[in-house]
């Protein structure tokens, strides 16, 4: 782009539009696409610092006319090419989603990165139906929300583990930048509409964090063919907001008190003047459960000194909550049903633990009698998600193939202390002598997902037989295709829990390398045979015949677009030095600096050094000193490279998130005389000395090279930013001496292992 022409036209356009005052949607500004993906708000353009102006000019220089979109204060705009071809007032128009490339990073006044923004959300077109991250924002000092454009699925744990709730860090990465506070355990929850993922940190966020969503790692809830676009954004979290009380609900005699964010400590809790202990309440995240209320009685709960994860004290402090547990006059009831020999007990409301069997232990929810046999329902019988549902396998009481049984349920009590009336019914218990039958099969990544007509388990299932036919009708027969650990459930209904028919599935991870490409099943037809006896139900009845099914895996072509960056092996090998690993032997285009960019900034061939490392599938990139100013995640983009056979990248380009340390060399800034035997060298940042001798440092006093002390001549001071140096001849220095220190390949380094910059420093 002709920078002078572009800046001149933009300047005139901005000044001419200053009279507009209408609300701007999309936000007013200059949007730079291509490899830049940044935007400058219009009002900021008049207040940029010198560094900000330099960055703006640099961004303009590498942005094509068609990739620059100018948005006026009234939300209308045009591309720079349109503006150059006519008067802005005549060419400006309502902007479409297609005018913008995606998510842009706002430029701060000094040219540094600010928040991310997707102007497509405010453009006039309707929703495209594409799956992408619309925005990332801090909710509190402990929580980040990721908003998706359409509902997403967690059926395979793409977002978080269904049981532990721990975030799937392979797909979603949150990382601290610079001096950001350390992360604790990250857990997730998905909103009811499936469009918002809330990430909760067990510790406090404090500082700048990058949020990365891996391309194709998350799928739409309603269309498995829609996969998420790659996203990398930053969010700044400085939590100075106090937690507050937001409301209360009741579960029998227990009050469930909610707060605006998770609490680290609830402080001191009193109920009607009595100080409560942890046996009286339970704190879990943003919820405080207080037990032992009396139904219908008004009580006062006082919370003093509660704090969030950032240490902010609750407001107001103390916080007073009026409690009145509802009066419950309705006894609990129960319904009983049977499937094969499994009894299901569904109660009308939640129950509390009682001593139903007279063993002096309060560990029962109900007492059940079948004929002359009695048992109790306990925690092991309770459903993991529906706490009013219990199951029990009564197979031990069925002597023959079936039993017409009388079932009596009694001694069950609701949370208010009301005891339900004993309930008696008849059920038919039938022993299951039928092996599970195949229903359907599908695939996901490297997994075969097989559904049966009942709850199933794998019986020493370590391999299957597969006849694989590729797109060219080349057939590969594998008599024992290896499998990983087989799972006996699958969250098919994507509700974050294993329920319904979720236990009717077997998930078979294929580890046979001949069938995999980039950790996914190769495209083609799969004719799969699971040997007889390898699948069984809960009785257990095992299959007596082979289970056979056929499915087709779709995907990109095998013979073209086969080049990919190997994410796991692409990483920093030293500050300022990055190893990019390809899955193929690469041609010389892989050594062109302009084919790589970091956070949208293309590498400069005159300052970056690229070379193959031992083989042509490994490229080392040596970045110029100071290129990475702060440690943290960076988005690496690779484009326009081919392998030795001329094959290109799968999608024309490949992106990967790499964790890079800053590569700013520490600088010796000054020298000061301490006494007649010692002087101090001050550095620009904290440094460390080597385990052995310091090398690469020459000291001259009044122009003559000076020998240093034999024993520990260099000592790091308590500030870690200065070093005291002792000379060999004690008491030989005088107040008027000129001390000059030269660094040439010195082995003094900063905290990220960057060696001190070559150069000299003097006290005069």
Secondary structure, DSSP 8 states (H G I E B T S, - for coil): --HHHHHHHHHHHHHHTTT--S--SS-SEEEETTTT-EEE-HHHHTS--HHHHHHHHHHHHTS-GGGEEEE-TTSEEEEHHHHHTS-HHHH-EE--GGGS-SEEEEE-TTS-EEEEEEGGGGSSS-------EEEEEEEETTEEEEEESS-B--TTSSSB-TTT-BB-TTTEEEEEETT------EEEEE-TTS-EEEEEESS---EEEEEEE-TTSSBBSS-TT-B---EEEEEEE-------EEEEEEETTEEEEEESS-EEE--EEEETTEE--TTTEEEETTEEEE----TT-EEEEEEES-EETT--B-SSSSEEEEEE---------EEEEEETTEEEEEESS-B--B-SSSSS---BSEEEEETTEEEEE-GGGB-SS-TTEEEEE-GGG--SSEEEEEEEEE--BBTTS-B---EEEEEEEE-------EEEEEEETTEEEEEESS--EESS--EEEEEEE-TT--EEEEEEEEB---BS---TT-SSS--TTGGGEEEEEB--GGGEETTEE-SEEEEEEE-TTSEE-SS--B-SS-EEEEEEE--S-SSSS-B-B-GGG-EEEETTEEEEEBSS-B-GGGG-GGGEEETTEE--TTT-EEEE-SSTTEEEEE--TTS--S-EEEEEEEES-BBTT--BBTTSEEEEEEEE-------EEEEEE-SSSEEEEEESS-EE--SS---SEEEEETTEE--B-SS--EEE-TTSSEEEEEBSSTT---TT--EEEEESS---EETT--B--SEEEE--
